[in-house]
Amino acid sequence: MELVIISGRSGSGKSTALHQLEDESYYCIDNLPASLLPALVRETSQSDFAHFEGTAVCIDARNAWKDLSNFGAILEALPTTVRTRILFLDAQDATLIKRFSETRRRHPLSSDNVPLAEAIERERHLLEPIASSADLVLDTSAMTIYELRDAIKQRLVGGVSGAMSILFQSFGFKRGVPADADLVFDVRMLPNPHWVKELRLQTGLDSAVQSFLKEQPVTEELLRDISAFLDNWLPRYSQSNRSYMTIGLGCTGGQHRSVYLAHRLFEHYRTLYPQVHLRHRELQ
């Protein structure tokens, strides 16, 4: 049985993540008291639930403080036959405040005596026992709803049990480094197709741009060096029981060089690992 626990601070996208898993045929429950997890596991292990891909629950600051502080012990009480994965969503304080201001929703911990900023900070401390146990932490500050749903599909859905999931992600430094990147390679030293008039409006997925970059000796040299590093260290990450690995390739605008290299690496490593994904952040 697979159990996905979604948590995070209010406004970080927990409902979006839960809805995505529901669309992927998971049995989903919002705002489950953490103390009921063992009972839920026993219930959903029955044959009546066999047609679901798994069970997903949202556990957040609406829980009783005692249950949150006892979260580690609750997890240990679950049967060893249950494959449990914990997704923790978060965002920068300023982003969370802006989202609440735009939607005019009330924060679950705010009141007439507790302003929004204080409630957001208090929530961070309450959820620390869950955050410290998370298998995957996503910062949604710069993510749209569609990007978050895409990330959930890539990182949580359809995985191979026990296999590390690898995501190659191209991006542009002008929009910042992806907050969830584990490794980042700066490829801005490569010749930039942006300065070739005929290539400026194309991307690293177009054959003309690919031909241009492939003809540059430094491109192939960089690919060999990055591949040598990954060949040496990806097995070590996998052996350390790591579930997820995000590898960022960044150029200035995230249109040409990073897209091309991420695509080349994806095509190579998808033949070596069972769970390899590709995302071009600036082309979404």
Buried (B, 14 or more C-beta within 10 A) or exposed (E): BBBBBBBBBBBBBBBBBBBBBEEBEBBBBBEBBBBBBBEBBEEBBEEEEEEBBBBBBBBBBBBEEEBBBBBEEBBEEBEEEBEBBBBBBBBBBEBBBBBBEEEEEEBEBBEEEEEBBBBBEBBEEBBEBBBEBBBBBBBBBBBEEEBBBBBBBBBBBEBEEEEBBBBBBBBBBEEEEBBBBBBBBEBEEBBBBBEBEEBEEBBBBBEEBBEBBEEBEEBEEBBEEBBEEBEEEBEEBBEEEBBBBBBBBBBBBBBBBBBBBBBBBBEBBBEEBEBBBBBBBBEE
